[in-house]
Amino acid sequence: MYCENINLIFFSPTGTTKRIIEAIGNGFNNRNLNRIDLTLPDARQHTFQSKKEDLLVIAVPVYMGRIPLLLSDWFKEFTANETPTIAVVVYGNRAYENALLELSDILTSCGCRVIGAAAFIGEHSFSSKEFPSSVGRPDQTDLKQAYYFGNLLDNLIDSFDHSNEIPSIDLPGVRPYGGVTDLWHLDFIDRNDRCTNCGLCIDNCPTGAINKSDSASIDINRCTLCCACIKYCPMEAKSIKQGPMKEAALRCTKFTERKNPEIFLPDSKRR
Ligand SMILES: Cc1cc2nc3c(=O)[nH]c(=O)nc-3n(C[C@H](O)[C@H](O)[C@H](O)COP(=O)(O)O)c2cc1C
């Protein structure tokens, strides 16, 4: 089965998922790479219909062991036609729980044929100098594994004549997925006087939650706690306030044992 076009579809508020999916894409040889970045609100207004002869790679971060709820509307409109698809989640070195299974189930219900799946590790969204967790991930070792994963799939895809020959993949996780998808609605971002009103936090907010004329004012009902506003600030003017989010950030620092990427292929065991 020759797939000339590869669509890299991702949601990545703080950029780690994007780095992983780019490395996976680089593992493919002589194919056209097309990127669909769902991070900003306007991009999620456009639906996507994939063709049978395309290959999709879809990568999202893990939020509370699940996939981010704000993508559910986009997935409701998304349709595939037995399109071979690679499902990827990126998590902050705690756990991905049922997220990969959930993503694979959603993709299958949209008409995808999941040919490979993987869980990678990224720096935790809540990580800071004060509360570091999985700092610098994905690092060179992770990116090499992502590249290797892409390369493996590059060869595997050609070994099938038709996508309906792809056997199902056994993924970790349980149904119903459980956990929490409706995240806290919290006023948790502090802004100090280093802020120059450059607007980068406003431009990078995945839900348009930051007031365009006052970056200190955040609509807590739209905020998804992604921390992009903190991570993209060149002046380090934003941080997590005292309270439940700071406590959550502290808890994340306890997961110090390095987790490694996990790769799942049809009829294969974990690698
Ligand atoms: C609201 C929220 C919930 C999260 N839940 C988890 C989790 O359950 N397990 C985990 O290991 N990391 C969790 N993370 C961390 C992210 O999955 C991780 O940092 C990921 O690399 C972020 O991707 P991005 O850089 O593409 O935004 C969470 C992050 C946020 C913002």
The ligand as a Gaussian input file, in Angstrom:
#p B3LYP/6-31G(d) Opt

LIG

0 1
 C       -4.618000      20.002000      32.215000
 C       -3.443000      19.085000      32.064000
 C       -3.507000      17.771000      32.486000
 C       -2.410000      16.917000      32.339000
 N       -2.529000      15.609000      32.740000
 C       -1.461000      14.779000      32.621000
 C       -1.560000      13.411000      33.028000
 O       -2.616000      12.911000      33.399000
 N       -0.437000      12.653000      32.985000
 C        0.786000      13.162000      32.582000
 O        1.764000      12.435000      32.634000
 N        0.873000      14.439000      32.095000
 C       -0.214000      15.248000      32.115000
 N       -0.131000      16.536000      31.649000
 C        1.126000      16.982000      31.018000
 C        1.060000      16.977000      29.483000
 O        0.460000      15.799000      28.997000
 C        2.475000      17.079000      28.895000
 O        3.171000      18.112000      29.492000
 C        2.504000      17.233000      27.392000
 O        3.842000      17.051000      26.989000
 C        2.002000      18.602000      26.932000
 O        1.932000      18.638000      25.527000
 P        2.157000      19.987000      24.657000
 O        3.571000      20.463000      24.938000
 O        2.017000      19.537000      23.268000
 O        1.147000      20.975000      25.127000
 C       -1.209000      17.399000      31.757000
 C       -1.152000      18.729000      31.322000
 C       -2.248000      19.558000      31.455000
 C       -2.172000      20.965000      30.943000

